[in-house]
Amino acid sequence: MIIAVLVGATFVQAQAQRRGNQEINPEQLAERMSERMAEKLDLSEEQKKAVYALHLEEAQKRKEQWEARKEEREALKAEREAHQEKITALLTPEQKATWEEMKEENRSKMRDRRRGSGERMRGRNAPGSGRL
């Protein structure tokens, strides 16, 4: 039962990511997951209710975690921006221009690294790579 709940939660999370993270409330999510399990596993009414309760609890926890992470990201972004403003206030106009160029160069390097790692990951399971 626990494995089924975990598999279901993973499936739902993957589906949400594919949809562009459209907001689905925990009740809808739990209902959808429970109905699918009930259909595939031929659950009794009692089992359906218990599975729904477990899915609902998990969906609510995940939503709370997502919201907490979102708030944390926003706080970190605000701190980073305040830090950037303090540094900018210390620099001369010429230094600011050079610093902006440095930041853009770093952003470009990060984008290149991300693209490169994605290509490497896609190539791992390519025919002839020796991996499945």
ABEGO torsion letter per residue (X at the ends): XAAAAAAAAAAAAAAAAAAGGBBBBAAAAAAAAAAAAAAAAGBBAAAAAAAAAAAAAAAAAAAAAAAAAAAAAAAAAAAAAAAAAAAAAABBAAAAAAAAAAAAAAAAAAAAAAAAAAAAAAAAABBGAGBX
